[in-house]
């Protein structure tokens, strides 16, 4: 497993790789054809928040081959942090006031752009690559039987349901196994590796929740020699298994999935606060500190 060489775009110390799906597919094909093992992460605002205090997780995200932008908040942050402020000849006190007001104004109009002008946010990172989209692209690469995939994680029946749904969508795909479960049970780390090694997949799709899934992949890749691509996809398996209702397409396109989840799953409020208000506050605070 090699560190990705691109510097990407920095968001509070985490590298984000700006890719469109067509370029991503070419990279994935290359990964399957070479002899190395590759680790991908689908980064959302919660990753950034977690990485500020979780040193182990932060370290792992430096050694992924790709950190993909999963979440409109990541696109907003990369655009906002790179917005420039005009240089004016002012006294020090007035210059400080001017820059603070400019930074707040930039936050205001760039956040509005999420809803009213989303194209504005795509100059730094051209596209969101969600876990669901990535799964779709990976399964398509198994069509024809040259490569195989394994789906791991979720509650009982979720992984097998996703396997069935993907096989219906892509009849020529090769998904050699699936297994549900959580890392909280004793001995599951080893059992997962044993199940995977029995069928020797090239692609491993892991939905164990962040940061646990990334920590497990990072520590286990060397124990699964057949796996050329491993990726953590979090709750994407639940969406594909239709265990969790997705926001309407127009809300997804406008970056309002968090609002849909807030109303449909009120118990997710603490997580939604992290991914929205806490994340936005931290990004603005960081820009203020670095002006």
N, C-alpha and C positions, 0 to 999 in steps of 0.2 A: 504494500500500500504506500504510494508515493504522495508527497505533498504537492498540491496543484501549484504550478509555477506563476500563474497570472496574479498580479497584485489586486485585481478587481477594484471594487469601491468599498471604502471603509465606512462602517456604521458602528460607532462606539467601540472600535477595536475588533469588529468582526468583518471579515472579507465577504463581500457579496459579488458573485460573478454575473455580469450582465449578458444574458443570452436570450435569443429568440428560439422558439422550439425547433425550427429547421436546423439551426446550428447545433443545438443540443443533441438532436438525433444523430448527426454526423459524429459528434464526440462520443456518444454512447456506442455507436458501431465500432469506432476505433478502440474503445475500452474492451469490447468483447473480442476483438481480433488480436490484441497484444497479450503479453504474458504476465502483466502485473495485475494486482487487485486494486479496486477503486471503491472509494467510500463517498457517497453523496449525502448532503443534508438539505432539507427544504426549510429555509429559515423564515420565521415570522417574527413579529415584534416580541412575542413571549420569549423567543430564543435570546434576543438581545438583552431583555430585562434579566433573564436567568444568568446569562454569561457575565453580568456585571459583578455578581457575588459568588458565583460558582466557578472557581478557578479551574477545576477539572474539566468542566464543560467548555469553558473558554479555550483551554488548551486543545481539546479534541477538535473544535471548529477551525483551528489553525492547520490541522493536518488532514482535513477533508480534501478530496480532489475537486469537488464543486460544492459551493454554497449557493443554492438557487433561491430566488426571491419568491417566497410563498406568502403573499399578503400585500394588500395595497399600502399598508403602513410602511413597508420597506421601500416601495417606490417613492412614497412621499418623502421619507427621511433622506434618501439619497439626493433627491431633487432639492429639498429645502436646505440641506447642509451645504450644497454647492451653489446656492444663489449668492450673487455678489452684491455688495453695497457700494454705491458711488462714493468716491473720495471727495470730501469737501474741505476747504480751508476754514477751519473753525478753531476756537479756543478748546483747550482740553476738556473743560466741563461740558461745553456745548457739543463737542465731538462725541463724548460718552453718551449724552442724552440722545443724540442723533442716531448713533449706532443701535442703541437699545430699542428705540422706536422703530427703526428700520427692520430689525430682527423680528419684532412682534408683528409688524405689518406683513412681512414675508410669510410668517407662520399663518396669519389670517387668510391671505389670498391663496396660498398654496394648499391649505386645508379645504377651502371652498372649491378649488380646482378638482379635488377628488370626485365631487358630484357633478360640477358644471363643465369642466374642461379636462377630463382625464388624460388627454393626449399631452398636456403640459407636463405631466409627471414622468413621461416615458422617454425623456431625453438622456437620462443617465442609465436607467435600466429599461430596456424596450418592452418587456413583457413579464407578467407574473407567470411563474411555473409552479402550479399548485401540485400537491401530492397526488390528486386524482388524475391530473394531466400527465404527470410523470409515470404513474402506473400504466396508463393507457399506452404511452410511447414504449415502455419497456416490454409490455406483453406483445405488442405488435412486432417487436424485434425477434420474438420466438417463432413467428409464423414460418412454416417450412421445416421446423424441427432441427435447425442448425444449433440453436441455443435453447435453453430451458429456464424456467422460473419457478420460484418457490415463494409462497405467501405465508407470512408468520405474524401472529398477534391478534388482538381483539378478543372480545368475549366469545364464549362457546358458539360455534357455528358461523361466526363472521368471516373468517378466512376461507372456509369451504364455500360459503355463499359467493364471495368475491371471485373465487376460482371458477365456479359454475357460470357466473355472469360474464366473466371475461372469455370463457370458452364458447359461450353462445355468441358473443360479439365477434370473436375471432376464432372461427372453427378450426383453423389450421395452426393455432397457437399450441405451445407445448409447456403446460404448467404441471410439473412432476410431483407437486405435493403442496399441502397446506396444513397449518396447525394453529389453533388458538392458544391462549394462555397468557400469564403474566409473570414478570420476573420476581414478584414478591414471594412466590412459593420456593421453598428450599430445593436446590438441585436443578431448577428449571434452566439455568444458563447452560449446564452441561447437556441436559436432555434435548434442548433446542438444537445444539450442535450435532448431537447424535442423529436426530431425525433428518437434519439437512444433509449430513454426510452419507446417509443411506441412499439418497437419490441423486446426489451430486449435481445440483443446479448451477447454472452460470450466473443467474440473477437472483438476488435475495431481496424481497420487499418486506420491510419490517414495520409493523404498526403497534409498537409497545409503549408509545407515549414518550415525549421528550421531558428531560434529557436522558431517561433510562435507555431508550432505544439506541441513542448515539453512543452511550457509554458501553453498552453490550456489544454493538458492532465493532467499536474501536478495540475492545479487549479480545474479541472472538474471531476476527477475520483470519488470523494465522491458523486457527483451528479448523477452518473450513476451506481447504485448498482449492476446491472446484469453483468457488464463488469469485467471479470477476468484477461484478458490480453489486454493491450492497447499499441500500438507501432506507432511511427512516421516513415514514410517511404519516406518522401520528394518527389522527382520526379520519384520514381519508378512506380507510377500509370501511368504517361505519357508513360513510356516505355512499360508497359503491355497493355495499350490502343492503342499502336502503333502511338501515337501522336508525339513522338520524336524517331528518328531513333537511334538504338543502334549501338555501334561500332561492327565491325566483331569480331567473337569469338577469333581469334588469338590475336587481339589487347587487348581484355579484359583480356585474360590470361597473356599477357605481361605487364599489367598495363599501357597501352597506351590509355585508354579511353579519357583522358584529351586532347590528341593530336587530336583524331577524333572529339571531340566536338569543339575544337578550329577552325578546318577547316569547320565543318558543321554548327556551330553557333558562328560566330565571336563576336557577342554581349556579349557572355559569357566570354570574355577575362578577365575582372576584377576578376570574380569568379575563373577562371582557374589560374590566377596569385596567388590568395590567397591559393588555394589548392596545388600549386606546389612550385613556387619559394619562396614565402613568408613563407610557411610552412617549407620548407627545410632549409631556412636561420635561422628561429627561432629555429629549432631543433639543428642545428649545434652550434648556439650561446649559447644555453642552456648547451650543452655538454662542450663547451669551459669554460663556467663559473663554471662548477661543477667538473672539472678534479682534 
